[in-house]
């Protein structure tokens, strides 16, 4: 049996993680710059990171290293 994540799952993981990071980045940047600038910077940086993260997830999905998959019949 071979298990791979769907593109939809990878996309959902990447988007949800980026939403969390945009929130945290905005809060941290807001200490140093105005709120609108902080939000713009956070969205720009996280947009770039989003694309890289999605590609990274898709590449790792093709690598089986560290995965253990067991069939129901193999349980002992």
PyMOL Python script that loads the backbone (N, CA, C, O; Angstrom):
from pymol import cmd

cmd.read_pdbstr("""\
ATOM      1  N   UNK A   1       0.846  -1.173   0.000  1.00  0.00           N
ATOM      2  CA  UNK A   1       0.000   0.000   0.000  1.00  0.00           C
ATOM      3  C   UNK A   1       0.892   1.236   0.000  1.00  0.00           C
ATOM      4  O   UNK A   1       1.877   1.304   0.735  1.00  0.00           O
ATOM      5  N   UNK A   2       0.543   2.191  -0.814  1.00  0.00           N
ATOM      6  CA  UNK A   2       1.311   3.430  -0.898  1.00  0.00           C
ATOM      7  C   UNK A   2       0.387   4.590  -0.558  1.00  0.00           C
ATOM      8  O   UNK A   2      -0.732   4.663  -1.064  1.00  0.00           O
ATOM      9  N   UNK A   3       0.846   5.491   0.291  1.00  0.00           N
ATOM     10  CA  UNK A   3       0.022   6.619   0.724  1.00  0.00           C
ATOM     11  C   UNK A   3       0.655   7.921   0.251  1.00  0.00           C
ATOM     12  O   UNK A   3       1.850   8.152   0.436  1.00  0.00           O
ATOM     13  N   UNK A   4      -0.160   8.756  -0.358  1.00  0.00           N
ATOM     14  CA  UNK A   4       0.268  10.096  -0.775  1.00  0.00           C
ATOM     15  C   UNK A   4      -0.791  11.089  -0.358  1.00  0.00           C
ATOM     16  O   UNK A   4      -1.982  10.776  -0.352  1.00  0.00           O
ATOM     17  N   UNK A   5      -0.358  12.288  -0.010  1.00  0.00           N
ATOM     18  CA  UNK A   5      -1.305  13.350   0.289  1.00  0.00           C
ATOM     19  C   UNK A   5      -1.838  13.920  -1.020  1.00  0.00           C
ATOM     20  O   UNK A   5      -1.127  13.979  -2.023  1.00  0.00           O
ATOM     21  N   UNK A   6      -3.084  14.332  -0.992  1.00  0.00           N
ATOM     22  CA  UNK A   6      -3.654  14.985  -2.161  1.00  0.00           C
ATOM     23  C   UNK A   6      -3.169  16.429  -2.230  1.00  0.00           C
ATOM     24  O   UNK A   6      -2.715  16.991  -1.233  1.00  0.00           O
ATOM     25  N   UNK A   7      -3.268  17.012  -3.399  1.00  0.00           N
ATOM     26  CA  UNK A   7      -2.896  18.430  -3.545  1.00  0.00           C
ATOM     27  C   UNK A   7      -3.779  19.297  -2.664  1.00  0.00           C
ATOM     28  O   UNK A   7      -3.317  20.286  -2.094  1.00  0.00           O
ATOM     29  N   UNK A   8      -5.045  18.929  -2.555  1.00  0.00           N
ATOM     30  CA  UNK A   8      -5.983  19.691  -1.721  1.00  0.00           C
ATOM     31  C   UNK A   8      -5.527  19.694  -0.258  1.00  0.00           C
ATOM     32  O   UNK A   8      -5.583  20.729   0.406  1.00  0.00           O
ATOM     33  N   UNK A   9      -5.078  18.544   0.244  1.00  0.00           N
ATOM     34  CA  UNK A   9      -4.601  18.463   1.628  1.00  0.00           C
ATOM     35  C   UNK A   9      -3.351  19.326   1.816  1.00  0.00           C
ATOM     36  O   UNK A   9      -3.243  20.072   2.790  1.00  0.00           O
ATOM     37  N   UNK A  10      -2.412  19.219   0.878  1.00  0.00           N
ATOM     38  CA  UNK A  10      -1.195  20.041   0.959  1.00  0.00           C
ATOM     39  C   UNK A  10      -1.538  21.521   0.930  1.00  0.00           C
ATOM     40  O   UNK A  10      -0.959  22.315   1.670  1.00  0.00           O
ATOM     41  N   UNK A  11      -2.477  21.885   0.076  1.00  0.00           N
ATOM     42  CA  UNK A  11      -2.898  23.276  -0.024  1.00  0.00           C
ATOM     43  C   UNK A  11      -3.548  23.754   1.276  1.00  0.00           C
ATOM     44  O   UNK A  11      -3.245  24.848   1.752  1.00  0.00           O
ATOM     45  N   UNK A  12      -4.429  22.952   1.846  1.00  0.00           N
ATOM     46  CA  UNK A  12      -5.085  23.308   3.099  1.00  0.00           C
ATOM     47  C   UNK A  12      -4.073  23.460   4.241  1.00  0.00           C
ATOM     48  O   UNK A  12      -4.172  24.388   5.043  1.00  0.00           O
ATOM     49  N   UNK A  13      -3.109  22.549   4.307  1.00  0.00           N
ATOM     50  CA  UNK A  13      -2.070  22.655   5.334  1.00  0.00           C
ATOM     51  C   UNK A  13      -1.264  23.937   5.165  1.00  0.00           C
ATOM     52  O   UNK A  13      -0.995  24.641   6.138  1.00  0.00           O
ATOM     53  N   UNK A  14      -0.881  24.236   3.923  1.00  0.00           N
ATOM     54  CA  UNK A  14      -0.080  25.433   3.662  1.00  0.00           C
ATOM     55  C   UNK A  14      -0.856  26.701   3.986  1.00  0.00           C
ATOM     56  O   UNK A  14      -0.315  27.618   4.604  1.00  0.00           O
ATOM     57  N   UNK A  15      -2.118  26.761   3.574  1.00  0.00           N
ATOM     58  CA  UNK A  15      -2.936  27.955   3.821  1.00  0.00           C
ATOM     59  C   UNK A  15      -3.175  28.159   5.317  1.00  0.00           C
ATOM     60  O   UNK A  15      -3.015  29.268   5.826  1.00  0.00           O
ATOM     61  N   UNK A  16      -3.556  27.098   6.019  1.00  0.00           N
ATOM     62  CA  UNK A  16      -3.845  27.239   7.450  1.00  0.00           C
ATOM     63  C   UNK A  16      -2.604  27.658   8.230  1.00  0.00           C
ATOM     64  O   UNK A  16      -2.694  28.466   9.154  1.00  0.00           O
ATOM     65  N   UNK A  17      -1.452  27.115   7.863  1.00  0.00           N
ATOM     66  CA  UNK A  17      -0.220  27.494   8.542  1.00  0.00           C
ATOM     67  C   UNK A  17       0.117  28.957   8.255  1.00  0.00           C
ATOM     68  O   UNK A  17       0.557  29.677   9.151  1.00  0.00           O
ATOM     69  N   UNK A  18      -0.085  29.396   7.022  1.00  0.00           N
ATOM     70  CA  UNK A  18       0.220  30.779   6.666  1.00  0.00           C
ATOM     71  C   UNK A  18      -0.711  31.769   7.358  1.00  0.00           C
ATOM     72  O   UNK A  18      -0.276  32.866   7.706  1.00  0.00           O
ATOM     73  N   UNK A  19      -1.949  31.424   7.562  1.00  0.00           N
ATOM     74  CA  UNK A  19      -2.871  32.310   8.286  1.00  0.00           C
ATOM     75  C   UNK A  19      -2.356  32.541   9.701  1.00  0.00           C
ATOM     76  O   UNK A  19      -2.362  33.665  10.203  1.00  0.00           O
ATOM     77  N   UNK A  20      -1.913  31.469  10.330  1.00  0.00           N
ATOM     78  CA  UNK A  20      -1.346  31.590  11.681  1.00  0.00           C
ATOM     79  C   UNK A  20      -0.100  32.469  11.638  1.00  0.00           C
ATOM     80  O   UNK A  20       0.062  33.352  12.480  1.00  0.00           O
ATOM     81  N   UNK A  21       0.774  32.238  10.677  1.00  0.00           N
ATOM     82  CA  UNK A  21       2.006  33.019  10.600  1.00  0.00           C
ATOM     83  C   UNK A  21       1.753  34.490  10.265  1.00  0.00           C
ATOM     84  O   UNK A  21       2.439  35.364  10.795  1.00  0.00           O
ATOM     85  N   UNK A  22       0.783  34.778   9.398  1.00  0.00           N
ATOM     86  CA  UNK A  22       0.470  36.179   9.091  1.00  0.00           C
ATOM     87  C   UNK A  22       0.007  36.897  10.349  1.00  0.00           C
ATOM     88  O   UNK A  22       0.389  38.041  10.596  1.00  0.00           O
ATOM     89  N   UNK A  23      -0.813  36.227  11.139  1.00  0.00           N
ATOM     90  CA  UNK A  23      -1.300  36.825  12.387  1.00  0.00           C
ATOM     91  C   UNK A  23      -0.144  37.118  13.341  1.00  0.00           C
ATOM     92  O   UNK A  23      -0.044  38.218  13.885  1.00  0.00           O
ATOM     93  N   UNK A  24       0.720  36.138  13.539  1.00  0.00           N
ATOM     94  CA  UNK A  24       1.861  36.314  14.451  1.00  0.00           C
ATOM     95  C   UNK A  24       2.818  37.372  13.916  1.00  0.00           C
ATOM     96  O   UNK A  24       3.266  38.242  14.662  1.00  0.00           O
ATOM     97  N   UNK A  25       3.131  37.299  12.625  1.00  0.00           N
ATOM     98  CA  UNK A  25       4.046  38.292  12.035  1.00  0.00           C
ATOM     99  C   UNK A  25       3.499  39.708  12.161  1.00  0.00           C
ATOM    100  O   UNK A  25       4.240  40.639  12.475  1.00  0.00           O
ATOM    101  N   UNK A  26       2.202  39.868  11.916  1.00  0.00           N
ATOM    102  CA  UNK A  26       1.591  41.199  12.024  1.00  0.00           C
ATOM    103  C   UNK A  26       1.696  41.728  13.444  1.00  0.00           C
ATOM    104  O   UNK A  26       2.016  42.897  13.657  1.00  0.00           O
ATOM    105  N   UNK A  27       1.427  40.867  14.410  1.00  0.00           N
ATOM    106  CA  UNK A  27       1.523  41.297  15.810  1.00  0.00           C
ATOM    107  C   UNK A  27       2.944  41.704  16.176  1.00  0.00           C
ATOM    108  O   UNK A  27       3.151  42.697  16.873  1.00  0.00           O
ATOM    109  N   UNK A  28       3.916  40.940  15.708  1.00  0.00           N
ATOM    110  CA  UNK A  28       5.317  41.257  16.023  1.00  0.00           C
ATOM    111  C   UNK A  28       5.772  42.513  15.271  1.00  0.00           C
ATOM    112  O   UNK A  28       6.383  43.407  15.857  1.00  0.00           O
ATOM    113  N   UNK A  29       5.469  42.574  13.969  1.00  0.00           N
ATOM    114  CA  UNK A  29       5.872  43.751  13.181  1.00  0.00           C
ATOM    115  C   UNK A  29       5.195  45.022  13.661  1.00  0.00           C
ATOM    116  O   UNK A  29       5.762  46.108  13.539  1.00  0.00           O
ATOM    117  N   UNK A  30       3.999  44.904  14.200  1.00  0.00           N
ATOM    118  CA  UNK A  30       3.246  46.059  14.681  1.00  0.00           C
ATOM    119  C   UNK A  30       3.982  46.790  15.809  1.00  0.00           C
ATOM    120  O   UNK A  30       3.725  47.967  16.058  1.00  0.00           O
ATOM    121  N   UNK A  31       4.869  46.112  16.469  1.00  0.00           N
ATOM    122  CA  UNK A  31       5.681  46.745  17.517  1.00  0.00           C
ATOM    123  C   UNK A  31       6.614  47.790  16.903  1.00  0.00           C
ATOM    124  O   UNK A  31       6.899  48.814  17.524  1.00  0.00           O
ATOM    125  N   UNK A  32       7.089  47.529  15.679  1.00  0.00           N
ATOM    126  CA  UNK A  32       8.100  48.374  15.058  1.00  0.00           C
ATOM    127  C   UNK A  32       7.577  49.321  13.982  1.00  0.00           C
ATOM    128  O   UNK A  32       8.168  50.376  13.747  1.00  0.00           O
ATOM    129  N   UNK A  33       6.480  48.959  13.330  1.00  0.00           N
ATOM    130  CA  UNK A  33       5.947  49.783  12.233  1.00  0.00           C
ATOM    131  C   UNK A  33       4.438  49.910  12.392  1.00  0.00           C
ATOM    132  O   UNK A  33       3.833  49.150  13.148  1.00  0.00           O
ATOM    133  N   UNK A  34       3.813  50.869  11.684  1.00  0.00           N
ATOM    134  CA  UNK A  34       2.355  51.019  11.772  1.00  0.00           C
ATOM    135  C   UNK A  34       1.621  49.746  11.341  1.00  0.00           C
ATOM    136  O   UNK A  34       2.160  48.932  10.591  1.00  0.00           O
ATOM    137  N   UNK A  35       0.402  49.588  11.820  1.00  0.00           N
ATOM    138  CA  UNK A  35      -0.380  48.375  11.590  1.00  0.00           C
ATOM    139  C   UNK A  35      -0.561  48.053  10.116  1.00  0.00           C
ATOM    140  O   UNK A  35      -0.391  46.902   9.716  1.00  0.00           O
ATOM    141  N   UNK A  36      -0.903  49.046   9.298  1.00  0.00           N
ATOM    142  CA  UNK A  36      -1.129  48.764   7.870  1.00  0.00           C
ATOM    143  C   UNK A  36       0.152  48.308   7.181  1.00  0.00           C
ATOM    144  O   UNK A  36       0.120  47.417   6.332  1.00  0.00           O
ATOM    145  N   UNK A  37       1.274  48.914   7.543  1.00  0.00           N
ATOM    146  CA  UNK A  37       2.564  48.506   6.980  1.00  0.00           C
ATOM    147  C   UNK A  37       2.918  47.103   7.454  1.00  0.00           C
ATOM    148  O   UNK A  37       3.400  46.283   6.673  1.00  0.00           O
ATOM    149  N   UNK A  38       2.680  46.828   8.727  1.00  0.00           N
ATOM    150  CA  UNK A  38       2.964  45.502   9.278  1.00  0.00           C
ATOM    151  C   UNK A  38       2.155  44.431   8.567  1.00  0.00           C
ATOM    152  O   UNK A  38       2.678  43.368   8.231  1.00  0.00           O
ATOM    153  N   UNK A  39       0.877  44.712   8.338  1.00  0.00           N
ATOM    154  CA  UNK A  39       0.017  43.746   7.656  1.00  0.00           C
ATOM    155  C   UNK A  39       0.476  43.532   6.218  1.00  0.00           C
ATOM    156  O   UNK A  39       0.520  42.397   5.744  1.00  0.00           O
ATOM    157  N   UNK A  40       0.817  44.611   5.523  1.00  0.00           N
ATOM    158  CA  UNK A  40       1.281  44.496   4.133  1.00  0.00           C
ATOM    159  C   UNK A  40       2.573  43.685   4.044  1.00  0.00           C
ATOM    160  O   UNK A  40       2.715  42.829   3.170  1.00  0.00           O
ATOM    161  N   UNK A  41       3.506  43.953   4.944  1.00  0.00           N
ATOM    162  CA  UNK A  41       4.758  43.192   4.958  1.00  0.00           C
ATOM    163  C   UNK A  41       4.506  41.719   5.262  1.00  0.00           C
ATOM    164  O   UNK A  41       5.065  40.839   4.608  1.00  0.00           O
ATOM    165  N   UNK A  42       3.670  41.458   6.250  1.00  0.00           N
ATOM    166  CA  UNK A  42       3.375  40.073   6.636  1.00  0.00           C
ATOM    167  C   UNK A  42       2.737  39.309   5.479  1.00  0.00           C
ATOM    168  O   UNK A  42       3.113  38.171   5.198  1.00  0.00           O
ATOM    169  N   UNK A  43       1.772  39.935   4.811  1.00  0.00           N
ATOM    170  CA  UNK A  43       1.093  39.264   3.695  1.00  0.00           C
ATOM    171  C   UNK A  43       2.063  39.018   2.538  1.00  0.00           C
ATOM    172  O   UNK A  43       2.030  37.955   1.919  1.00  0.00           O
ATOM    173  N   UNK A  44       2.915  39.980   2.247  1.00  0.00           N
ATOM    174  CA  UNK A  44       3.892  39.814   1.160  1.00  0.00           C
ATOM    175  C   UNK A  44       4.857  38.675   1.458  1.00  0.00           C
ATOM    176  O   UNK A  44       5.048  37.779   0.635  1.00  0.00           O
ATOM    177  N   UNK A  45       5.463  38.717   2.644  1.00  0.00           N
ATOM    178  CA  UNK A  45       6.427  37.677   2.996  1.00  0.00           C
ATOM    179  C   UNK A  45       5.771  36.305   3.076  1.00  0.00           C
ATOM    180  O   UNK A  45       6.332  35.319   2.598  1.00  0.00           O
ATOM    181  N   UNK A  46       4.610  36.237   3.667  1.00  0.00           N
ATOM    182  CA  UNK A  46       3.942  34.944   3.811  1.00  0.00           C
ATOM    183  C   UNK A  46       3.405  34.428   2.484  1.00  0.00           C
ATOM    184  O   UNK A  46       3.300  33.216   2.295  1.00  0.00           O
ATOM    185  N   UNK A  47       3.064  35.318   1.567  1.00  0.00           N
ATOM    186  CA  UNK A  47       2.658  34.885   0.233  1.00  0.00           C
ATOM    187  C   UNK A  47       3.793  34.157  -0.470  1.00  0.00           C
ATOM    188  O   UNK A  47       3.590  33.112  -1.089  1.00  0.00           O
ATOM    189  N   UNK A  48       4.980  34.718  -0.365  1.00  0.00           N
ATOM    190  CA  UNK A  48       6.161  34.069  -0.947  1.00  0.00           C
ATOM    191  C   UNK A  48       6.423  32.737  -0.251  1.00  0.00           C
ATOM    192  O   UNK A  48       6.678  31.726  -0.905  1.00  0.00           O
ATOM    193  N   UNK A  49       6.359  32.744   1.063  1.00  0.00           N
ATOM    194  CA  UNK A  49       6.590  31.512   1.832  1.00  0.00           C
ATOM    195  C   UNK A  49       5.524  30.460   1.539  1.00  0.00           C
ATOM    196  O   UNK A  49       5.817  29.265   1.543  1.00  0.00           O
ATOM    197  N   UNK A  50       4.293  30.892   1.285  1.00  0.00           N
ATOM    198  CA  UNK A  50       3.210  29.973   0.968  1.00  0.00           C
ATOM    199  C   UNK A  50       3.542  29.150  -0.271  1.00  0.00           C
ATOM    200  O   UNK A  50       3.396  27.928  -0.277  1.00  0.00           O
ATOM    201  N   UNK A  51       3.985  29.830  -1.311  1.00  0.00           N
ATOM    202  CA  UNK A  51       4.324  29.134  -2.556  1.00  0.00           C
ATOM    203  C   UNK A  51       5.466  28.153  -2.310  1.00  0.00           C
ATOM    204  O   UNK A  51       5.409  27.010  -2.763  1.00  0.00           O
ATOM    205  N   UNK A  52       6.496  28.589  -1.600  1.00  0.00           N
ATOM    206  CA  UNK A  52       7.626  27.706  -1.304  1.00  0.00           C
ATOM    207  C   UNK A  52       7.202  26.520  -0.440  1.00  0.00           C
ATOM    208  O   UNK A  52       7.645  25.395  -0.667  1.00  0.00           O
ATOM    209  N   UNK A  53       6.351  26.769   0.541  1.00  0.00           N
ATOM    210  CA  UNK A  53       5.892  25.704   1.424  1.00  0.00           C
ATOM    211  C   UNK A  53       5.072  24.671   0.659  1.00  0.00           C
ATOM    212  O   UNK A  53       5.234  23.472   0.884  1.00  0.00           O
ATOM    213  N   UNK A  54       4.198  25.112  -0.238  1.00  0.00           N
ATOM    214  CA  UNK A  54       3.383  24.200  -1.031  1.00  0.00           C
ATOM    215  C   UNK A  54       4.273  23.316  -1.909  1.00  0.00           C
ATOM    216  O   UNK A  54       4.071  22.103  -1.980  1.00  0.00           O
ATOM    217  N   UNK A  55       5.254  23.923  -2.575  1.00  0.00           N
ATOM    218  CA  UNK A  55       6.184  23.152  -3.415  1.00  0.00           C
ATOM    219  C   UNK A  55       6.969  22.168  -2.559  1.00  0.00           C
ATOM    220  O   UNK A  55       7.149  21.013  -2.945  1.00  0.00           O
ATOM    221  N   UNK A  56       7.437  22.620  -1.402  1.00  0.00           N
ATOM    222  CA  UNK A  56       8.179  21.774  -0.474  1.00  0.00           C
ATOM    223  C   UNK A  56       7.355  20.560  -0.046  1.00  0.00           C
ATOM    224  O   UNK A  56       7.864  19.440  -0.030  1.00  0.00           O
ATOM    225  N   UNK A  57       6.077  20.780   0.301  1.00  0.00           N
ATOM    226  CA  UNK A  57       5.180  19.682   0.694  1.00  0.00           C
ATOM    227  C   UNK A  57       4.992  18.685  -0.438  1.00  0.00           C
ATOM    228  O   UNK A  57       5.008  17.476  -0.207  1.00  0.00           O
ATOM    229  N   UNK A  58       4.815  19.175  -1.652  1.00  0.00           N
ATOM    230  CA  UNK A  58       4.595  18.293  -2.804  1.00  0.00           C
ATOM    231  C   UNK A  58       5.840  17.466  -3.102  1.00  0.00           C
ATOM    232  O   UNK A  58       5.729  16.292  -3.455  1.00  0.00           O
ATOM    233  N   UNK A  59       7.016  18.060  -2.966  1.00  0.00           N
ATOM    234  CA  UNK A  59       8.259  17.308  -3.183  1.00  0.00           C
ATOM    235  C   UNK A  59       8.400  16.217  -2.124  1.00  0.00           C
ATOM    236  O   UNK A  59       8.699  15.070  -2.459  1.00  0.00           O
ATOM    237  N   UNK A  60       8.186  16.560  -0.842  1.00  0.00           N
ATOM    238  CA  UNK A  60       8.313  15.572   0.226  1.00  0.00           C
ATOM    239  C   UNK A  60       7.243  14.483   0.128  1.00  0.00           C
ATOM    240  O   UNK A  60       7.442  13.375   0.625  1.00  0.00           O
ATOM    241  N   UNK A  61       6.129  14.785  -0.499  1.00  0.00           N
ATOM    242  CA  UNK A  61       5.096  13.778  -0.684  1.00  0.00           C
ATOM    243  C   UNK A  61       5.573  12.651  -1.592  1.00  0.00           C
ATOM    244  O   UNK A  61       5.054  11.537  -1.520  1.00  0.00           O
ATOM    245  N   UNK A  62       6.547  12.926  -2.437  1.00  0.00           N
ATOM    246  CA  UNK A  62       7.090  11.921  -3.343  1.00  0.00           C
ATOM    247  C   UNK A  62       8.210  11.104  -2.705  1.00  0.00           C
ATOM    248  O   UNK A  62       8.677  10.132  -3.300  1.00  0.00           O
ATOM    249  N   UNK A  63       8.641  11.477  -1.519  1.00  0.00           N
ATOM    250  CA  UNK A  63       9.739  10.792  -0.831  1.00  0.00           C
ATOM    251  C   UNK A  63       9.161   9.886   0.252  1.00  0.00           C
ATOM    252  O   UNK A  63       8.412  10.345   1.115  1.00  0.00           O
ATOM    253  N   UNK A  64       9.506   8.615   0.208  1.00  0.00           N
ATOM    254  CA  UNK A  64       8.960   7.658   1.168  1.00  0.00           C
ATOM    255  C   UNK A  64       9.773   7.552   2.463  1.00  0.00           C
ATOM    256  O   UNK A  64       9.341   6.894   3.410  1.00  0.00           O
ATOM    257  N   UNK A  65      10.927   8.184   2.512  1.00  0.00           N
ATOM    258  CA  UNK A  65      11.782   8.083   3.691  1.00  0.00           C
ATOM    259  C   UNK A  65      11.013   8.440   4.965  1.00  0.00           C
ATOM    260  O   UNK A  65      10.376   9.491   5.038  1.00  0.00           O
ATOM    261  N   UNK A  66      11.076   7.567   5.957  1.00  0.00           N
ATOM    262  CA  UNK A  66      10.464   7.827   7.256  1.00  0.00           C
ATOM    263  C   UNK A  66       8.990   7.490   7.346  1.00  0.00           C
ATOM    264  O   UNK A  66       8.376   7.746   8.381  1.00  0.00           O
ATOM    265  N   UNK A  67       8.399   6.929   6.308  1.00  0.00           N
ATOM    266  CA  UNK A  67       6.987   6.542   6.336  1.00  0.00           C
ATOM    267  C   UNK A  67       6.873   5.062   6.653  1.00  0.00           C
ATOM    268  O   UNK A  67       7.626   4.237   6.136  1.00  0.00           O
ATOM    269  N   UNK A  68       5.932   4.752   7.499  1.00  0.00           N
ATOM    270  CA  UNK A  68       5.624   3.358   7.793  1.00  0.00           C
ATOM    271  C   UNK A  68       4.145   3.148   7.492  1.00  0.00           C
ATOM    272  O   UNK A  68       3.286   3.794   8.091  1.00  0.00           O
ATOM    273  N   UNK A  69       3.858   2.257   6.579  1.00  0.00           N
ATOM    274  CA  UNK A  69       2.490   1.972   6.194  1.00  0.00           C
ATOM    275  C   UNK A  69       2.248   0.481   6.390  1.00  0.00           C
ATOM    276  O   UNK A  69       3.002  -0.353   5.890  1.00  0.00           O
ATOM    277  N   UNK A  70       1.201   0.163   7.113  1.00  0.00           N
ATOM    278  CA  UNK A  70       0.876  -1.225   7.372  1.00  0.00           C
ATOM    279  C   UNK A  70      -0.494  -1.547   6.817  1.00  0.00           C
ATOM    280  O   UNK A  70      -1.427  -0.756   6.957  1.00  0.00           O
ATOM    281  N   UNK A  71      -0.621  -2.697   6.191  1.00  0.00           N
ATOM    282  CA  UNK A  71      -1.914  -3.187   5.754  1.00  0.00           C
ATOM    283  C   UNK A  71      -2.637  -3.761   6.966  1.00  0.00           C
ATOM    284  O   UNK A  71      -1.991  -4.173   7.929  1.00  0.00           O
ATOM    285  N   UNK A  72      -3.954  -3.794   6.931  1.00  0.00           N
ATOM    286  CA  UNK A  72      -4.740  -4.338   8.037  1.00  0.00           C
ATOM    287  C   UNK A  72      -4.366  -5.789   8.317  1.00  0.00           C
ATOM    288  O   UNK A  72      -4.397  -6.213   9.472  1.00  0.00           O
ATOM    289  N   UNK A  73      -4.014  -6.560   7.291  1.00  0.00           N
ATOM    290  CA  UNK A  73      -3.682  -7.975   7.469  1.00  0.00           C
ATOM    291  C   UNK A  73      -2.320  -8.174   8.122  1.00  0.00           C
ATOM    292  O   UNK A  73      -2.050  -9.250   8.655  1.00  0.00           O
ATOM    293  N   UNK A  74      -1.456  -7.161   8.094  1.00  0.00           N
ATOM    294  CA  UNK A  74      -0.107  -7.286   8.618  1.00  0.00           C
ATOM    295  C   UNK A  74      -0.013  -7.041  10.118  1.00  0.00           C
ATOM    296  O   UNK A  74       1.061  -7.219  10.692  1.00  0.00           O
ATOM    297  N   UNK A  75      -1.096  -6.642  10.770  1.00  0.00           N
ATOM    298  CA  UNK A  75      -1.040  -6.368  12.212  1.00  0.00           C
ATOM    299  C   UNK A  75      -0.766  -7.661  12.975  1.00  0.00           C
ATOM    300  O   UNK A  75      -1.419  -8.685  12.771  1.00  0.00           O
ATOM    301  N   UNK A  76       0.228  -7.574  13.863  1.00  0.00           N
ATOM    302  CA  UNK A  76       0.532  -8.734  14.712  1.00  0.00           C
ATOM    303  C   UNK A  76       0.767  -8.307  16.120  1.00  0.00           C
ATOM    304  O   UNK A  76       1.036  -9.144  16.982  1.00  0.00           O
TER     305      UNK A  76
END
""", "prot")
cmd.dss("prot")
cmd.show_as("cartoon", "prot")
cmd.util.cbc("prot")
cmd.orient("prot")
